[in-house]
Each structure stands twice: as C-alpha cells, then as structure tokens.
Amino acid sequence: MNKTDLINNIAEKSGMTKKDVETVLNNFLGEVTDALSSGDKVQLIGFGTFETRKRSGRTGRNPQTGKEISIPESVVPAFKAGNKLKEAVK
C-alpha cells in the first residue's frame, strides 16, 4: 500500500474528502518528523513508538574495491511496534 492507497482507504471509511485526509496525513507526518528531529519520541499506545537511535561509528568495506572505510556515527529513525499491532499481524 502506498500513500495514495492509504488516503483513498481512509477517505472511503471515514466519509472525509481525499483532500482533507491528505492534509491530516501530511500534518501527522510533519509532526512526527519535527518531534524526531528535536530528539523527542512519538508514542501511540497500542500501535507503536517512533524514536531515534544512535548508531555508533564502525569500520566497513567498499564492496567494489574491498578497501576498509570509516563509517561515522549517526542518528537514525526507528519504529517499535506496540502490542495491539503485533497481535493483529500474527
């Protein structure tokens, strides 16, 4: 399912217009992005938690040359599924 499919499904089930659903979805994604950018986490009880995790620096290899390269530490977004979502997927 892509973003357009998601918007269509929500609009159909909620009776809202596609444009209104798209606005709400874009605002939701923007708020999650802003929260993660500022180091906060977004917790939706039963669904899951969006958070950031620190990935430490390490040594890797260039697959074409085999030469060792240094990969710097970074902060990456992560999602941890909640219990209700885990149960629904089983």
N, C-alpha and C positions, 0 to 999 in steps of 0.2 A: 504494500500500500504506500502510495506517495502522498505528498501534501495535498494535492488536488483531490485525490480519492477521499482523504480524511475530511476535508472541508465539505465535500458532497455528502458523505455519510452523516456527518453531524448536522448539516442543514436539513437533510431529509428527516432525521429522527427528532430534531428539536422544533421544526417548524420555522426556524430563523432563515433569513436570506443568506445566500452564499457569501455575499459581500460582508454582512455582519459577522458571520462565522470566521471569515478570513481575517477581519480586523481583530477579533478577540484572540484568535490563534497567534497572529503576529505579535500582538501585545504580550501574550503569555510568553512566547519565545524570547522576546526582548527583555522581559523582566527576569527570566531565568538567566539569560546571558549577562545582564547587568549585575545580578547577585553573585554569579560565579566570578565575574571579573573583579569584583571588590572583595573576594575571599569568603563570601557567605555561602551557605548551602540552602537548598530549597527542599523542604521535606513535605511530601504529600502522603499523609498517613494511609496505609493500605496499598498505595501504588508504588512509592519508592522515593529515593533521595538522590537529587542531583548535587554533586560536590566536586571539589578539585582535589587532586592528589599530586604530591611532589614526586617526581621520578628522578632518582639520583643519576649523576653522570656515570658513564661507563665507557669501556673500550669496545669498539665494533670493528667489523671488517668490510671493506669495499668489495662487493661480490664480483666485480669485474676484474679487479687487479689483485685482490687478496691482501692489499695493504691495510694495516691497522689504522683506524681513525678514532679520534676522541669525540664522543657524543656528550654534549654538555647536559647538565641537569635542566629539567623543565617542569612546568606545572601543566597538568592535563585534566580535562573534564572527565568525570566518571559518573556512572549511574548505578545505584544499588537497588534492586527490585524489592518491594515490600511483600509481606506475607500473602495478602489477598491476590496480588498479581502472580506470585509464584504458584499459588493454589489453582488459579484459573488456567495457567499454562500446562499444568500436569496432564 
